[in-house]
Amino acid sequence: MFKHIGTTVVVLCLTSSVALSQGAKLNDPQIAHIAYTAGEIDIKAAKQALGKSSSKEVKEFAQGMVRDHEAVNKQAFALVKKLKVTPEDNDTSRALSKQASEKLDELGKLKGAAFDKAYIANEVAYHKTVNGALETQLIPSATNAELKELLQTGLKLFQGHEQHAEHVAADLK
């Protein structure tokens, strides 16, 4: 089941990349919405982990996810307000939200060590996927320099999250 959680997210993002490569170009309002949605998804997952986890290390990781993703989303919100841009919902952000809701439901059925391992495995897969999408799709597609810079800053932070999640996963084995 753990592999299924991560695989679904990866398949979703790969499907989105296929659509992009076939000519569907994202604009800055859509990119902003996808980035914000991805952050909100991770905040919700982290808050779930804070309520369910019995592991000190997992809880500390989840607290970091809430803190960092809320900070980046706050910066993103300030930027779109400054630029007078309204984030635009799109197929990718809707699909991410739907998929994440289903995964949160699946994780919600787990307890103890099983939950901790599944949550962290999902975080590793999710960050790999989001980081890949940032590098190959969102950053290159962004036209506004400030949005591009915020996405690049987020990418560096999220690459650290991925490494941290991998470390926690190794400790849970």
ROMIVEX-450601 format. One record per residue (C-alpha): x, y, z; residue in one letter. Coordinates in steps of 0.1 Angstrom, whole numbers, plus 5000, padded with zeros to 4 digits. Example, Ala and Ser with C-alpha at 12.3 -4.5 7.8 and 13.67 -1.06 7.14 Angstrom:
<sites>
512349555078A/513749895071S/
</sites>
This chain:
<sites>
500050005000M/502850245008F/504250224973K/500650274959H/500350614977I/503550754962G/503050594929T/499650754924T/501151094930V/503951024906V/501550894879V/499351204884L/502351444879C/503651244850L/500251264834T/500351644839S/503751654823S/502551464793V/499751724789A/502252004791L/504551844766S/501751814742Q/501352194740G/499152274771A/501352564785K/500652684820L/500453054826N/501653224858D/498253234875P/497852864870Q/501452794881I/500853004913A/497652794920H/499452464915I/502352564938A/499952694964Y/497852374962T/500852154965A/501852344997G/498352315011E/498351945004I/501551895024D/500252115053I/497051905056K/499151585055A/501451715082A/498551825104K/497151475101Q/500551335111A/500651565141L/497351425153G/498051055145K/501750995149S/503350835179S/506850905167S/508751205181K/510851215149E/507751205126V/506051475146K/509051695144E/509251645107F/505451725104A/505852045124Q/508652155100G/506352085070M/503552295085V/505952575094R/507852585060D/504852525037H/502752785055E/505653035052A/506152975015V/502352995008N/502253325028K/505053455005Q/503253324974A/499953494985F/501753824992A/503353804957L/500153744938V/498554024957K/501454254949K/501354154912L/497454184912K/497253834899V/494453594908T/495653234910P/493753034885E/492352684893D/493252434866N/493052064858D/496451994875T/495552164908S/492152004909R/493651654902A/496251714929L/493651814954S/491351514946K/494251264947Q/495551414980A/492151384996S/491951024987E/495450955001K/494651145034L/491650915038D/493850605032E/496450735057L/493650815082G/492850445085K/496350355097L/497650375132K/500950365150G/504050255132A/502050165101A/500850525099F/504250675105D/505950465078K/503150535053A/503150905060Y/506950935056I/506950715025A/504350945010N/506351255019E/509451115002V/507451034970A/505451364971Y/508551584975H/510351394947K/507451454925T/506751814934V/510451894931N/510651734897G/507551924886A/509152254899L/512452184881E/511052064848T/507652234844Q/506752504867L/509952704870I/510752694832P/507152784824S/506953084848A/507353414830T/507253654859N/510753694874A/509453724910E/507353414907L/510253224892K/512453334920E/509953224947L/509552884930L/513352844929Q/513552934966T/510752694974G/512552424954L/515752454975K/513652425007L/511652134994F/514751944983Q/515751975019G/512351835029H/512851535006E/516251465021Q/514851495057H/511951265048A/514451005034E/516451025067H/513250985088V/512150695066A/515550515071A/515250565108D/511750405109L/512850085092K/
</sites>
